[in-house]
Amino acid sequence: MDSTRVTEHPTSFDRPPTGGDPADPRGALLRTPVPPRAPGAALPAQGRTGETPPTAGADSSGAFEHSQPGAEQAAEPDTHRPRPMSDGVPAQPGGAQTGAGTVPGAVPGSGTPAGAERRGATLEPDRRTGQPTTPGQPTPMRRDGDRLRFVGAATRRIARGMDLDEIVMGLCRATVPTFADAILVYLREPLPVGDERPTGPLVLRLRRTDRIPAERDTESGFTPAAQPEPSELDTVGSELCEVRPGSALAEVLRGVRPVFTDTPAARAALPDLLGDGRDFAVPDGRRAILAPLRGRRRVIGAALFLRGPERVAFEADDLLVAAQLATHSALGIDKAVLYGREAYIADELQRTMLPENLPRCTGVRLASRYLPAAETARVGGDWYDAIPLPGSRVALVVGDVMGHSMTSAAIMGQLRTTAQTLAGLDLPPQEVLHHLDEQAQHLGTDRMATCLYAVYDPVSHRITVANAGHPPPVLLHLGGHAEVLRVPAGAPIGVGGVDFEAVELDAPAGATLLLYTDGLVESRLRDVWTGIEQLRERLAATAQLTGPDHPPPLEALCDEVLDMLGPGDRDDDIALLAARFDGIAPSDVAYWFLEPEDAAPGRARRLARRALARWGMEDLTDSVELLVSEVVTNAVRYATKPVTLRLLRTDVLRCEVGDDVPQLPRLRQARATDEGGRGLYLVNRLARRWGATRLSTGKVVWFELNRG
């Protein structure tokens, strides 16, 4: 009876090869047909070295586990239907050696089974090793499997990068030392974005160059080569190169496919890429691959893979590996550049929607903070603003548009512009919110936002607050007591058909008002009222550090408030506006009513002179009398109700003249024959700054002078 011998070959693959038993932990079983044996002859024993060979596969019936039914009819193997063999079985030069010995029937000293020549088998050289092979002999497919695993691991590592630097670093870390001893990555300068056509010549800049690191990257499972000593590879690379049209480098880049640098075209392109005199550092032969990096539209760079002389040279299949790496890297770089441009546009949009600098207002100091929800999504709908108003007042605004998209940021910008326009009309806070609600309804049915609008008057030390569904502000008193202000909650902006209420509260000197958005006090782990209570306690604890007579610095106070968030990702973006109420002392304010008559300018000059004398500012008397006379004269000419005159002494001297005429004065150049029109010209030349603001009941014209 004929039978088939079973030979066990070890393999390093994780998956069982085709034709093997998946449950066999020892690896795949390669069945090799042997010549027929005489009936009754004993099978050769199989076993491990040093063990007594048991009877292979014998059971109680005398049958063999691995016997082939019908083998007695097939004296020779079927060459038309070969058996599947393992992809991972290495070649057995010099005989098919196993742990149990040599396979019977093989010719000693060769890999050819006995009888192969007698059967007329054709010996053809293997394309990887150059050794002759015969049908049925295992081939060295292990290197191809390692290439596939390496490409898979490398592309995953490249794909993990989000920005340009991460992608280029992923290419270098995945390549060195597993695939090459060194790599040079050149990228276009500047990199084109999307479909835009680059202008100017094609310039490549050396973006990154890596050699074998001290710690090996074995993520791909491929055993890297030994780290070489410092060699001429360290000198390879030029910072910048220009690709001239029609040059050898331009032709190689236009070809897109990776090439060995021993080809004439690549060898001629190296001096342009590396610089004159540096191409000698590239190893000879097939030890360097030049791979163009092509994005979606055009070539965006090149990668040069290098192997040292102590390592085996690149093979033809390595060109395919280089092509895969170059393609994945180029497409990733293309997407990273597009993503970077979109992130830049979103960041610029958000930045321009928020005030670049807070204004310097009389009687109040301001500080602000803005934190996006994440670095990768910097756009949001939170905003804050401080708007100077007539009469040295200031409007404090904070709002939050629903969402974290570009649309939310655009709506936020429109609402902020509307609030600034309404504040310029000096409307009451509740009227401002009412008009904002109408504007939000015009923008769309689902455009909703919360907003808190407050007006601080430093002369009366009062603050008027109106709320539209926003978290209430917190007032930190000078003694360290922090309280949550009781303001009407109101409905969010965009609901429509609701009324808004305003409440007037005391704003004592030295107190600090904190306006914020819900991202500061609300998260997945706490509700909004728990967060507000924690904020109040944090403000009170911070105030205790500076004592009862000294309020904490504004900038440090804002930082302390943000520290309550702790590490980790935020659920929402945060806008924070802090206002320290200094106020204006009653002794620094002079206020009068003047009847609209011809004697009003003369009376205004006398009143201003007395106030300056009381303040010890006699050196400004001449300038103040001249400017007050001009502004009051223009006011009483058209006014029908009493004119107001107010002088404020702060770091500057401010004069305000109000009347009931809404038309604003304009500066113009008077002709030589005109009798008037020169009053504002004098104000513009002598005053530090001046302006006119329309009120709901008229207007206010003001000017400021530097204190001597």
Rosetta blueprint (number, residue, H / E / L):
1 M L
2 D L
3 S L
4 T L
5 R L
6 V E
7 T E
8 E E
9 H L
10 P L
11 T L
12 S L
13 F L
14 D L
15 R L
16 P L
17 P L
18 T L
19 G L
20 G L
21 D L
22 P L
23 A L
24 D L
25 P L
26 R L
27 G L
28 A L
29 L E
30 L E
31 R E
32 T L
33 P L
34 V L
35 P L
36 P L
37 R L
38 A L
39 P L
40 G L
41 A L
42 A L
43 L L
44 P L
45 A L
46 Q L
47 G L
48 R L
49 T L
50 G L
51 E L
52 T L
53 P L
54 P L
55 T L
56 A L
57 G L
58 A E
59 D L
60 S L
61 S L
62 G L
63 A L
64 F E
65 E L
66 H L
67 S L
68 Q L
69 P L
70 G L
71 A L
72 E L
73 Q L
74 A L
75 A L
76 E L
77 P L
78 D L
79 T L
80 H L
81 R L
82 P L
83 R L
84 P L
85 M L
86 S L
87 D L
88 G L
89 V L
90 P L
91 A L
92 Q L
93 P L
94 G L
95 G L
96 A L
97 Q E
98 T E
99 G L
100 A L
101 G E
102 T E
103 V L
104 P L
105 G L
106 A E
107 V L
108 P L
109 G L
110 S L
111 G L
112 T L
113 P E
114 A L
115 G L
116 A L
117 E L
118 R L
119 R L
120 G L
121 A L
122 T L
123 L L
124 E E
125 P E
126 D L
127 R L
128 R L
129 T L
130 G L
131 Q L
132 P E
133 T E
134 T L
135 P L
136 G L
137 Q L
138 P L
139 T L
140 P L
141 M L
142 R H
143 R H
144 D H
145 G H
146 D H
147 R H
148 L H
149 R H
150 F H
151 V H
152 G H
153 A H
154 A H
155 T H
156 R H
157 R H
158 I H
159 A H
160 R L
161 G L
162 M L
163 D L
164 L H
165 D H
166 E H
167 I H
168 V H
169 M H
170 G H
171 L H
172 C H
173 R H
174 A H
175 T H
176 V L
177 P L
178 T L
179 F L
180 A L
181 D L
182 A E
183 I E
184 L E
185 V E
186 Y E
187 L E
188 R E
189 E L
190 P L
191 L L
192 P L
193 V L
194 G L
195 D L
196 E L
197 R L
198 P L
199 T L
200 G L
201 P L
202 L E
203 V E
204 L E
205 R E
206 L E
207 R E
208 R E
209 T E
210 D E
211 R E
212 I L
213 P L
214 A L
215 E L
216 R L
217 D L
218 T L
219 E L
220 S L
221 G L
222 F L
223 T L
224 P L
225 A L
226 A L
227 Q L
228 P L
229 E L
230 P L
231 S L
232 E H
233 L H
234 D H
235 T H
236 V L
237 G L
238 S L
239 E L
240 L E
241 C E
242 E E
243 V E
244 R L
245 P L
246 G L
247 S L
248 A H
249 L H
250 A H
251 E H
252 V H
253 L H
254 R H
255 G H
256 V L
257 R L
258 P L
259 V E
260 F E
261 T L
262 D L
263 T L
264 P H
265 A H
266 A H
267 R H
268 A H
269 A H
270 L H
271 P H
272 D H
273 L H
274 L H
275 G L
276 D L
277 G L
278 R L
279 D H
280 F H
281 A H
282 V L
283 P L
284 D L
285 G L
286 R L
287 R L
288 A E
289 I E
290 L E
291 A E
292 P E
293 L E
294 R E
295 G L
296 R L
297 R L
298 R L
299 V E
300 I E
301 G E
302 A E
303 A E
304 L E
305 F E
306 L E
307 R L
308 G L
309 P L
310 E L
311 R L
312 V L
313 A L
314 F L
315 E L
316 A H
317 D H
318 D H
319 L H
320 L H
321 V H
322 A H
323 A H
324 Q H
325 L H
326 A H
327 T H
328 H H
329 S H
330 A H
331 L H
332 G H
333 I H
334 D H
335 K H
336 A H
337 V H
338 L H
339 Y H
340 G H
341 R H
342 E H
343 A H
344 Y H
345 I H
346 A H
347 D H
348 E H
349 L H
350 Q H
351 R H
352 T H
353 M H
354 L L
355 P L
356 E L
357 N L
358 L L
359 P L
360 R L
361 C E
362 T L
363 G L
364 V E
365 R E
366 L E
367 A E
368 S E
369 R E
370 Y E
371 L E
372 P L
373 A L
374 A E
375 E L
376 T L
377 A E
378 R L
379 V L
380 G L
381 G L
382 D E
383 W E
384 Y E
385 D E
386 A E
387 I E
388 P E
389 L E
390 P H
391 G H
392 S H
393 R E
394 V E
395 A E
396 L E
397 V E
398 V E
399 G E
400 D E
401 V E
402 M L
403 G L
404 H L
405 S L
406 M H
407 T H
408 S H
409 A H
410 A H
411 I H
412 M H
413 G H
414 Q H
415 L H
416 R H
417 T H
418 T H
419 A H
420 Q H
421 T H
422 L H
423 A H
424 G H
425 L L
426 D L
427 L L
428 P L
429 P H
430 Q H
431 E H
432 V H
433 L H
434 H H
435 H H
436 L H
437 D H
438 E H
439 Q H
440 A H
441 Q H
442 H H
443 L H
444 G L
445 T L
446 D L
447 R L
448 M L
449 A E
450 T E
451 C E
452 L E
453 Y E
454 A E
455 V E
456 Y E
457 D E
458 P L
459 V L
460 S L
461 H L
462 R E
463 I E
464 T E
465 V E
466 A E
467 N E
468 A E
469 G L
470 H L
471 P L
472 P L
473 P L
474 V E
475 L E
476 L E
477 H L
478 L L
479 G L
480 G L
481 H L
482 A E
483 E E
484 V E
485 L L
486 R L
487 V L
488 P L
489 A L
490 G L
491 A L
492 P L
493 I E
494 G L
495 V L
496 G L
497 G L
498 V L
499 D L
500 F L
501 E L
502 A E
503 V E
504 E E
505 L E
506 D E
507 A L
508 P L
509 A L
510 G L
511 A L
512 T E
513 L E
514 L E
515 L E
516 Y E
517 T L
518 D H
519 G H
520 L H
521 V L
522 E L
523 S E
524 R L
525 L L
526 R E
527 D L
528 V H
529 W H
530 T H
531 G H
532 I H
533 E H
534 Q H
535 L H
536 R H
537 E H
538 R H
539 L H
540 A H
541 A H
542 T H
543 A H
544 Q H
545 L H
546 T H
547 G L
548 P L
549 D L
550 H L
551 P L
552 P L
553 P L
554 L H
555 E H
556 A H
557 L H
558 C H
559 D H
560 E H
561 V H
562 L H
563 D H
564 M L
565 L L
566 G L
567 P L
568 G L
569 D L
570 R L
571 D L
572 D L
573 D L
574 I E
575 A E
576 L E
577 L E
578 A E
579 A E
580 R E
581 F E
582 D L
583 G L
584 I L
585 A L
586 P H
587 S H
588 D H
589 V E
590 A E
591 Y E
592 W E
593 F E
594 L E
595 E L
596 P L
597 E L
598 D L
599 A L
600 A H
601 P H
602 G H
603 R H
604 A H
605 R H
606 R H
607 L H
608 A H
609 R H
610 R H
611 A H
612 L H
613 A H
614 R H
615 W H
616 G L
617 M L
618 E H
619 D H
620 L H
621 T H
622 D H
623 S H
624 V H
625 E H
626 L H
627 L H
628 V H
629 S H
630 E H
631 V H
632 V H
633 T H
634 N H
635 A H
636 V H
637 R H
638 Y H
639 A L
640 T L
641 K L
642 P L
643 V E
644 T E
645 L E
646 R E
647 L E
648 L E
649 R E
650 T L
651 D L
652 V E
653 L E
654 R E
655 C E
656 E E
657 V E
658 G E
659 D E
660 D L
661 V L
662 P L
663 Q L
664 L L
665 P L
666 R L
667 L L
668 R L
669 Q L
670 A L
671 R L
672 A L
673 T L
674 D L
675 E L
676 G L
677 G L
678 R L
679 G H
680 L H
681 Y H
682 L H
683 V H
684 N H
685 R H
686 L H
687 A L
688 R L
689 R E
690 W E
691 G E
692 A E
693 T E
694 R E
695 L E
696 S L
697 T L
698 G E
699 K E
700 V E
701 V E
702 W E
703 F E
704 E E
705 L E
706 N E
707 R L
708 G L
